[in-house]
Amino acid sequence: MAETQEEGLDDLPPSAKLVFKVLEYNGPLTQKGIVQESMLSARTVRYALERLEGIDVVDEDVYFADARQNLYKLTEPAQEFTGEDASCTAD
């Protein structure tokens, strides 16, 4: 399944790849947080999140501190794809 995500990420526009990296480095963020970290426009971030959700790389959740906003985070397979928790090494 990681190969499918890799192909999906390669086909995305640069803005979606940047949003992916922002979430990878900073963890779960609201759309406003992603806008601040990436310095992209709110509209561009919305589009990027739609594209990332379309290939099942990003999950949307309720942001309990402010129910008017959503919290975006990478899905588990996306984290495996990016190399997090890579405790296996070649012998």
DSSP file (Angstrom, degrees, kcal/mol; ACC not computed):
  #  RESIDUE AA STRUCTURE BP1 BP2  ACC     N-H-->O    O-->H-N    N-H-->O    O-->H-N    TCO  KAPPA ALPHA  PHI   PSI    X-CA   Y-CA   Z-CA
    1    1 A M     >        0   0    0      0, 0.0     4,-1.8     0, 0.0     3,-0.2   0.000 360.0 360.0 360.0 -26.8    0.0    0.0    0.0
    2    2 A A  H  >  +     0   0    0      1,-0.2     4,-2.4     2,-0.2     5,-0.1   0.840 360.0  57.9 -63.5 -32.5    2.9    2.3    0.5
    3    3 A E  H  > S+     0   0    0      2,-0.2     4,-2.3     1,-0.2    -1,-0.2   0.893 104.5  51.2 -65.1 -38.3    3.7    2.2   -3.2
    4    4 A T  H  > S+     0   0    0     -3,-0.2     4,-2.2     2,-0.2    -2,-0.2   0.913 111.3  47.2 -63.9 -43.1    0.2    3.5   -4.0
    5    5 A Q  H  X S+     0   0    0     -4,-1.8     4,-3.1     2,-0.2     5,-0.2   0.886 109.4  54.4 -66.0 -38.1    0.7    6.4   -1.6
    6    6 A E  H  X S+     0   0    0     -4,-2.4     4,-2.3     1,-0.2    -2,-0.2   0.933 110.1  46.1 -61.4 -45.1    4.1    7.1   -3.0
    7    7 A E  H  X S+     0   0    0     -4,-2.3     4,-1.3     1,-0.2    -1,-0.2   0.901 113.2  51.0 -62.7 -39.9    2.6    7.4   -6.5
    8    8 A G  H  < S+     0   0    0     -4,-2.2     4,-0.4     1,-0.2    -2,-0.2   0.913 110.8  47.1 -64.5 -43.4   -0.2    9.5   -5.1
    9    9 A L  H >< S+     0   0    0     -4,-3.1     3,-1.0     1,-0.2    -1,-0.2   0.877 109.0  54.9 -66.5 -37.5    2.2   11.9   -3.4
   10   10 A D  H 3< S+     0   0    0     -4,-2.3    -1,-0.2     1,-0.2    -2,-0.2   0.818 106.7  52.0 -64.6 -29.7    4.3   12.2   -6.5
   11   11 A D  T 3< S+     0   0    0     -4,-1.3    -1,-0.2    -3,-0.2    -2,-0.2   0.543  90.9 100.1 -84.8  -6.9    1.3   13.2   -8.5
   12   12 A L  S <  S-     0   0    0     -3,-1.0    36,-0.0    -4,-0.4    -3,-0.0  -0.390  80.8-101.8 -80.3 156.3    0.3   16.0   -6.1
   13   13 A P    >>  -     0   0    0      0, 0.0     4,-1.7     0, 0.0     3,-0.7  -0.315  38.1-103.8 -69.1 161.0    1.0   19.7   -6.7
   14   14 A P  H 3> S+     0   0    0      0, 0.0     4,-2.3     0, 0.0     5,-0.2   0.829 119.9  59.3 -56.3 -34.3    3.9   21.3   -4.7
   15   15 A S  H 3> S+     0   0    0      1,-0.2     4,-2.2     2,-0.2     5,-0.1   0.894 105.4  48.2 -64.1 -38.7    1.5   23.0   -2.3
   16   16 A A  H <> S+     0   0    0     -3,-0.7     4,-2.2     2,-0.2    -1,-0.2   0.875 110.7  51.3 -69.0 -36.8    0.0   19.6   -1.2
   17   17 A K  H  X S+     0   0    0     -4,-1.7     4,-2.2     2,-0.2    -2,-0.2   0.888 109.5  50.9 -65.4 -38.3    3.5   18.2   -0.7
   18   18 A L  H  X S+     0   0    0     -4,-2.3     4,-2.5     2,-0.2    -2,-0.2   0.921 109.7  49.3 -65.0 -43.7    4.4   21.2    1.4
   19   19 A V  H  X S+     0   0    0     -4,-2.2     4,-2.3     2,-0.2    -2,-0.2   0.898 109.7  52.9 -61.9 -40.3    1.3   20.7    3.6
   20   20 A F  H  X S+     0   0    0     -4,-2.2     4,-2.2     1,-0.2    -2,-0.2   0.933 111.0  46.3 -58.6 -47.0    2.2   17.0    3.9
   21   21 A K  H  X S+     0   0    0     -4,-2.2     4,-2.6     2,-0.2     5,-0.2   0.875 109.4  54.4 -66.0 -38.3    5.7   18.0    5.1
   22   22 A V  H  X S+     0   0    0     -4,-2.5     4,-2.6     1,-0.2     5,-0.3   0.928 112.2  44.0 -60.9 -44.8    4.3   20.6    7.5
   23   23 A L  H  X S+     0   0    0     -4,-2.3     4,-1.8     1,-0.2    -2,-0.2   0.866 112.1  54.0 -67.6 -35.5    2.1   17.9    9.1
   24   24 A E  H  < S+     0   0    0     -4,-2.2    -2,-0.2    -5,-0.2    -1,-0.2   0.916 117.5  35.2 -63.9 -43.3    4.9   15.4    9.1
   25   25 A Y  H  < S+     0   0    0     -4,-2.6    -2,-0.2     1,-0.1    -1,-0.2   0.849 128.8  32.3 -81.1 -35.8    7.2   17.8   11.0
   26   26 A N  H  < S-     0   0    0     -4,-2.6    -3,-0.2     1,-0.3    -2,-0.2   0.572  96.1-138.5-102.2 -11.3    4.7   19.6   13.3
   27   27 A G     <  +     0   0    0     -4,-1.8    -1,-0.3    -5,-0.3    -2,-0.1  -0.402  62.6   2.7  81.0-165.5    2.2   16.9   14.0
   28   28 A P  S    S+     0   0    0      0, 0.0     2,-0.3     0, 0.0    45,-0.2  -0.272  73.8 169.7 -59.7 135.3   -1.6   17.5   14.0
   29   29 A L  E     -A   72   0A   0     43,-2.2    43,-3.3     3,-0.0     2,-0.1  -0.961  33.4-114.9-141.5 157.4   -2.6   21.1   13.2
   30   30 A T  E  >  -A   71   0A   0     -2,-0.3     4,-2.2    41,-0.2     5,-0.2  -0.392  41.7-102.6 -79.8 170.2   -5.7   23.1   12.4
   31   31 A Q  H  > S+     0   0    0     39,-0.6     4,-2.4     1,-0.2     5,-0.2   0.905 125.9  53.2 -61.3 -39.5   -6.0   24.6    8.9
   32   32 A K  H  > S+     0   0    0      1,-0.2     4,-2.2     2,-0.2    -1,-0.2   0.897 108.0  50.3 -62.0 -40.3   -5.1   28.0   10.5
   33   33 A G  H  > S+     0   0    0      2,-0.2     4,-2.4     1,-0.2    -1,-0.2   0.882 109.7  50.2 -64.8 -38.9   -1.9   26.4   11.9
   34   34 A I  H  X S+     0   0    0     -4,-2.2     4,-2.8     2,-0.2     6,-0.3   0.902 109.0  52.4 -66.2 -40.7   -1.0   24.9    8.6
   35   35 A V  H  X S+     0   0    0     -4,-2.4     4,-1.8     1,-0.2     5,-0.4   0.921 112.2  45.8 -60.0 -44.2   -1.5   28.3    6.9
   36   36 A Q  H  < S+     0   0    0     -4,-2.2    -2,-0.2     1,-0.2    -1,-0.2   0.911 117.2  42.8 -66.9 -42.8    0.8   30.0    9.5
   37   37 A E  H  < S+     0   0    0     -4,-2.4    -2,-0.2     1,-0.2    -1,-0.2   0.881 122.7  36.6 -71.9 -38.8    3.5   27.3    9.2
   38   38 A S  H  < S-     0   0    0     -4,-2.8    -2,-0.2    -5,-0.2    -1,-0.2   0.697  93.3-137.7 -88.8 -19.7    3.5   26.9    5.4
   39   39 A M     <  +     0   0    0     -4,-1.8     2,-0.2    -5,-0.3    -3,-0.1   0.745  58.8 135.0  62.8  25.2    2.9   30.6    4.6
   40   40 A L        -     0   0    0     -5,-0.4    -1,-0.3    -6,-0.3    -2,-0.1  -0.603  63.8 -93.5 -93.8 162.7    0.4   29.4    1.9
   41   41 A S     >  -     0   0    0     -2,-0.2     4,-2.3     1,-0.1     5,-0.2  -0.373  32.5-114.6 -72.2 157.4   -3.0   31.1    1.4
   42   42 A A  H  > S+     0   0    0      1,-0.2     4,-2.4     2,-0.2     5,-0.2   0.882 117.6  53.0 -59.6 -39.6   -6.0   29.6    3.2
   43   43 A R  H  > S+     0   0    0      2,-0.2     4,-2.2     1,-0.2    -1,-0.2   0.905 109.0  48.5 -64.1 -41.8   -7.6   28.6   -0.1
   44   44 A T  H  > S+     0   0    0      2,-0.2     4,-2.5     1,-0.2    -2,-0.2   0.898 111.5  49.8 -65.5 -41.2   -4.4   26.8   -1.2
   45   45 A V  H  X S+     0   0    0     -4,-2.3     4,-2.8     2,-0.2     5,-0.2   0.912 109.2  52.1 -64.5 -42.2   -4.2   24.9    2.1
   46   46 A R  H  X S+     0   0    0     -4,-2.4     4,-2.1     1,-0.2    -2,-0.2   0.931 112.0  46.1 -58.3 -46.1   -7.9   23.9    1.7
   47   47 A Y  H  X S+     0   0    0     -4,-2.2     4,-2.2     2,-0.2    -2,-0.2   0.913 112.5  50.3 -63.6 -43.3   -7.2   22.6   -1.8
   48   48 A A  H  X S+     0   0    0     -4,-2.5     4,-2.5     1,-0.2    -2,-0.2   0.907 110.0  50.2 -62.7 -42.3   -4.1   20.8   -0.6
   49   49 A L  H  X S+     0   0    0     -4,-2.8     4,-2.6     2,-0.2     5,-0.2   0.891 108.6  52.7 -64.2 -39.3   -5.9   19.1    2.3
   50   50 A E  H  X S+     0   0    0     -4,-2.1     4,-1.8    -5,-0.2    -1,-0.2   0.922 111.1  46.9 -60.6 -43.7   -8.7   18.0   -0.1
   51   51 A R  H  X S+     0   0    0     -4,-2.2     4,-0.9     2,-0.2    -2,-0.2   0.911 113.2  48.2 -65.1 -42.6   -6.1   16.4   -2.3
   52   52 A L  H  <>S+     0   0    0     -4,-2.5     5,-2.5     1,-0.2     6,-0.8   0.871 112.0  49.2 -67.3 -37.3   -4.3   14.7    0.6
   53   53 A E  H ><5S+     0   0    0     -4,-2.6     3,-1.4     1,-0.2    -1,-0.2   0.840 103.4  63.2 -67.9 -31.7   -7.6   13.4    2.0
   54   54 A G  H 3<5S+     0   0    0     -4,-1.8    -1,-0.2     1,-0.3    -2,-0.2   0.782 108.0  40.3 -64.2 -28.0   -8.4   12.1   -1.5
   55   55 A I  T 3<5S-     0   0    0     -4,-0.9    -1,-0.3    -3,-0.4    -2,-0.2   0.184 116.8-113.4-105.6  16.0   -5.4    9.7   -1.4
   56   56 A D  T < 5S+     0   0    0     -3,-1.4    -3,-0.2     2,-0.1    22,-0.2   0.867  83.2 119.5  58.7  43.0   -6.0    8.8    2.3
   57   57 A V      < +     0   0    0     -5,-2.5    18,-2.5     1,-0.2     2,-0.4   0.649  69.1  46.9-104.5 -24.3   -2.8   10.4    3.6
   58   58 A V  E     -B   74   0A   0     -6,-0.8     2,-0.4    16,-0.3    16,-0.2  -0.955  67.0-154.9-124.4 138.8   -4.5   12.9    5.9
   59   59 A D  E     -B   73   0A   0     14,-3.3    14,-2.1    -2,-0.4     2,-0.4  -0.871  10.2-142.8-108.8 146.3   -7.3   12.4    8.5
   60   60 A E  E     +B   72   0A   0     -2,-0.4     2,-0.3    12,-0.2    12,-0.2  -0.917  26.8 170.8-108.0 132.7   -9.7   15.2    9.6
   61   61 A D  E     -B   71   0A   0     10,-2.7    10,-3.2    -2,-0.4     2,-0.3  -0.869  39.4 -85.3-136.2 168.0  -10.7   15.2   13.3
   62   62 A V  E     -B   70   0A   0     -2,-0.3     2,-0.9     8,-0.2     8,-0.2  -0.573  32.7-139.1 -76.5 135.9  -12.6   17.5   15.7
   63   63 A Y    >   -     0   0    0      6,-1.4     3,-1.1     3,-0.3     6,-0.4  -0.857  14.3-164.0 -96.2 105.2  -10.5   20.1   17.3
   64   64 A F  T 3  S+     0   0    0     -2,-0.9     3,-0.4     1,-0.3    -1,-0.2   0.741  82.8  63.0 -68.8 -25.0  -11.8   20.1   20.9
   65   65 A A  T 3  S+     0   0    0      1,-0.3    -1,-0.3    -3,-0.1     2,-0.3   0.806 125.9  11.7 -68.1 -28.1  -10.2   23.5   21.9
   66   66 A D    X   -     0   0    0     -3,-1.1     3,-2.3     3,-0.1    -3,-0.3  -0.783  67.9-161.5-151.6 101.1  -12.4   25.1   19.2
   67   67 A A  T 3  S+     0   0    0     -3,-0.4    -4,-0.1     1,-0.3    -3,-0.1   0.600  86.9  71.1 -65.0 -10.9  -15.2   23.0   17.7
   68   68 A R  T 3  S+     0   0    0     -5,-0.1    -1,-0.3    -6,-0.1     2,-0.3   0.656  97.1  60.5 -77.4 -14.2  -15.4   25.4   14.7
   69   69 A Q  S <  S-     0   0    0     -3,-2.3    -6,-1.4    -6,-0.4     2,-0.3  -0.720  75.5-135.5-111.8 161.2  -12.1   24.2   13.5
   70   70 A N  E     - B   0  62A   0     -2,-0.3   -39,-0.6    -8,-0.2     2,-0.5  -0.837  13.2-132.9-112.0 154.1  -10.8   20.8   12.4
   71   71 A L  E     -AB  30  61A   0    -10,-3.2   -10,-2.7    -2,-0.3     2,-0.4  -0.921  19.2-156.5-107.4 129.9   -7.6   19.1   13.3
   72   72 A Y  E     +AB  29  60A   0    -43,-3.3   -43,-2.2    -2,-0.5     2,-0.3  -0.893  19.1 164.0-110.4 135.3   -5.6   17.5   10.4
   73   73 A K  E     - B   0  59A   0    -14,-2.1   -14,-3.3    -2,-0.4     2,-0.2  -0.968  40.3 -96.1-144.7 158.5   -3.1   14.7   11.0
   74   74 A L  E     - B   0  58A   0     -2,-0.3   -16,-0.3   -16,-0.2     2,-0.1  -0.478  42.5-116.2 -73.0 145.3   -1.3   12.2    8.9
   75   75 A T     >  -     0   0    0    -18,-2.5     4,-1.8    -2,-0.2     3,-0.2  -0.373  29.1-105.3 -75.1 163.1   -2.8    8.7    8.7
   76   76 A E  H  > S+     0   0    0      1,-0.2     4,-2.1     2,-0.2     5,-0.2   0.917 120.1  50.8 -58.5 -48.1   -0.8    5.8   10.1
   77   77 A P  H  > S+     0   0    0      0, 0.0     4,-2.2     0, 0.0    -1,-0.2   0.864 108.3  54.4 -60.9 -32.2    0.2    4.3    6.7
   78   78 A A  H  > S+     0   0    0      2,-0.2     4,-1.7     1,-0.2    -2,-0.2   0.893 107.1  50.1 -66.4 -38.3    1.4    7.8    5.7
   79   79 A Q  H  <>S+     0   0    0     -4,-1.8     5,-1.7     1,-0.2     4,-0.5   0.893 110.6  49.5 -67.0 -38.4    3.7    7.9    8.8
   80   80 A E  H ><5S+     0   0    0     -4,-2.1     3,-0.9     1,-0.2    -2,-0.2   0.887 109.1  53.7 -64.5 -37.9    5.0    4.5    7.9
   81   81 A F  H 3<5S+     0   0    0     -4,-2.2    -1,-0.2     1,-0.2    -2,-0.2   0.861 104.1  54.8 -64.0 -36.4    5.7    5.7    4.4
   82   82 A T  T 3<5S-     0   0    0     -4,-1.7    -1,-0.2    -5,-0.1    -2,-0.2   0.553 119.4-107.4 -79.8  -6.2    7.7    8.7    5.6
   83   83 A G  T X 5 +     0   0    0     -3,-0.9     3,-1.0    -4,-0.5    -3,-0.2   0.515  64.3 152.3  97.7   5.0   10.0    6.5    7.6
   84   84 A E  T 3 <S+     0   0    0     -5,-1.7    -1,-0.3     1,-0.3     3,-0.1  -0.391  70.1  16.9 -67.0 149.3    8.9    7.3   11.1
   85   85 A D  T 3  S+     0   0    0      1,-0.2     2,-1.7     2,-0.1    -1,-0.3   0.809  80.3 162.2  58.0  33.2    9.4    4.5   13.6
   86   86 A A    <   +     0   0    0     -3,-1.0    -1,-0.2     1,-0.2    -2,-0.0  -0.606   6.6 151.5 -85.1  83.3   11.9    2.9   11.3
   87   87 A S        +     0   0    0     -2,-1.7     2,-0.4    -3,-0.1    -1,-0.2   0.564  42.1  96.0 -90.8  -8.8   13.6    0.6   13.8
   88   88 A C        +     0   0    0     -3,-0.2     2,-0.3     0, 0.0    -2,-0.0  -0.672  52.8 179.8 -83.5 131.9   14.5   -2.1   11.3
   89   89 A T        -     0   0    0     -2,-0.4     2,-0.2     0, 0.0    -2,-0.0  -0.922  35.3 -95.8-128.1 157.8   17.9   -1.8    9.9
   90   90 A A              0   0    0     -2,-0.3     0, 0.0     1,-0.1     0, 0.0  -0.508 360.0 360.0 -72.0 136.2   19.8   -4.0    7.3
   91   91 A D              0   0    0     -2,-0.2    -1,-0.1     0, 0.0     0, 0.0   0.447 360.0 360.0 -86.8 360.0   22.0   -6.6    8.9
